[in-house]
């Protein structure tokens, strides 16, 4: 699978786009009502038990608005925290903190939310089963969302369409299952091949072919056991 890279430049450019979305065209007209010289200290606390993620995105949001703001991180991404835990301390100009606040919290809550939900599933299935994420991500947020899955203890499946062959129901509806699997085997060039089946007839038609994984889709418990 393609490697997920959270470089400084990626974080900066992602946060910059988010701030532009929030501030175009006239800036924060409400926070501009606050005194320019007012300084504050803010404690960022968890409002529930969670896996925390996105701290560098939050820090970058404040830095892009005002480089003098201090965002002091108290825990690491991927940490398990209890409700009321201190996540970070923010010191600086009140107006500028308010301008960056929502974008910073949006990154924190989105990434932490995915990580926490993933971790709930990971704990339920135990050590013998992997929880994998798919490509069903919000466009342009895939890197962030798959990063969040990893923080929660999940496993990243393919990142994009180039990573591996995944022959699923819509491919099968457009072609003969066995022939398309044979074509994938012929052209695989080191790529993994996963084949999705939703009934026993499909499964039996591809048994013995040299591919990597069968994906059992939308089956009853009875059919799953039989498969």
N, C-alpha and C positions, 0 to 999 in steps of 0.2 A: 504494500500500500504506500502511496505517496506520503512522505513525512510531513507532519504539521510543524511549521516553524513560527514561533511567536517572537520574531526579532524586534528590537527596539523600534526600527523603522516601520515595521508592520503595525505595531501597537500605536505609534504616533500618527501614522496616516489614517488608520481606522478611527481613532478618537477625533482627529481633526475633521473628518467627514461628518461625524456625529455632531460636533459642535457647530459646524457650518449649517447643518440642517436645523439646529435649534435656534441659531442666532440671526439667520438671514431674514429680512434685509436690514433690520433696525436695532439688532442687539436685544438685550434683556431690558425692556422699557420699564418693568416693575422694579427690578433690583437697582436700577439707576436712581431710584428715589432715596436709596440708603446713603448716609453720609460717607464721603470718600475716605476719610481717615479712621473710620471705626475698625478696631482690631478685635478679633474673637478667637476663642479656643473651642473647638467642637470635638465631641467624642462620638465616634461611629460604633454603634452597638448592634449586635445580632438580635433580631426580633423573634428568632426561633432557633431550635436545634438545627444545625445545617453543616454542609461541607462548603467552605468559603472559596470563592474563585473570582478572579477579575481585578485583583488589587492593583496590578500595574496599569490596567486600563483606567481605573479610577484616579490613580496618582497622576497619570498623564493628562487627564482632563483638567485637573487643577493647574498643573504646570503650564499648559498651553494658554490658559486664561491669565495666569499671573505666576511668573517664575519665583516670586518671593513667598508664595504659599508653601508651607511645610506640611507634607502628608507623611506622617510617621506610622509605618506599618508595624503592627504588633504581633501578627501571625503570618504564616506562609499560605500561599494558595494550596488548596487540598487539605487544609487543616479541618478537623472536626471541632465544632464549637457548640456550646450550649446557649440557650436563650439568655440574652443580657451580657454576653461576652464582649470584651473590648476588641474591636477589629483594627481600628486606627485612630489616631489623633490628628486633627487638622488645625493648623494655626495660620492666621493671616487676615487679610483685608476682608471684612464681612461681605461687602458687595460682590467682590470677585468670587468668594466661596459660593455665594448664592447663585451666581451665573453658571458655575461649573457643576453645581450640586446634582441636578437631575440627570445629566449625561453620565456622571460618575456612578450614581446609584443604579442607573439603567444597566450599565455593564456589570456591575457587581451582582445585582439581583438576578439578571438573566443567566449569567454563568454559574452563580451559586445555586440557582434553582435547578438547572439541568444536572449539575454535579450531585446535588442532594437527592433528586428523584432517581438518578442512576444508581446511587449508592443504596437506596432502599431496595431496588431490584437485586443488586449484587448480594446484599445480605440475605435476601429471601431464598436465592437459589443455591447459595453455598459455594464451596471451592471447586466443585467438579463441573460447574457450568459457567460459561462466559456470557456476559450480556454485551451484545454488539449493537452499534448504531448504524443507521442506514444513510442514504443520500436524501432522505426526506427532511431537509434542512431549509431554513429561510435563505433565499438567494443572497449571496455575498456575505453570509454569516457562517458559512460551513466550517471554516477553520476555527472560529471561536466556539461553535457549538460542539464540534468534535473534541476540541481541547477540554471543554467542560465535562464531556463523557469520561475522558481519561482521568480527570481529577476525581470523579466519583467511583473510580475502580472499574469502569467499563472498558470495552475493547473497541477500537476503531476498525470497522470493516472497510470496504473500499472507499477511498476519498472521492474518486470521480470515475467516469466511464472508461478511462484508459487503464485502470488498475488491474482489473481481471474480467474474465467472461462471466456474466451472470445471466443465464438463459432462463427467462421467467415466462409467466402466462401469456403476456402479450406477444412475445417472440414466438412462442409455441402456436398461438392462434394464427400467426402469419406464415408458418412453415411446419414441416414435419419434424417432430421432436427428435427422433433418432438421427435424422440426416443433419440437423443443425448442430447436434452435439458432436457428431463425427467431423463436421467442418471445423468446429472450435478446436478439437483435438489435433487436427491437421495443421492448423494455423496458430497454435498457442504460443510458440516462441518464448517459453518460460513463464507465461502467465497462468495463473490458477483458473480452473473452470468450476463454476458452481451451477447446478441445474435444479430449478424449482419444479416440483411436481405436486399435484393436488389430489391424485387418486392412485390406486394400486396399479391400474393399467399402464399409466405413464411410467411409474417406477419400474415395473417389470420390463418395459420396452428398452430401458437403458442400462439394466444390470449387466455387468461384465465389461462395459466400456471404460476406458482409462481416463477418468476425470477425477476431480478432487473431492467435491462436496455435494451432497444432496440437501436441498432445502425443502422441508415438508411444510406445505403451505395450506392454511385454513382447513386442516383435517380434524375430524372428531378424535377424541382420545382413543377410541377403539381402533380407528384406522392408523393412528400414530403408532400404537403398540404393534400392530401387525406389520407396518412398514419397517 
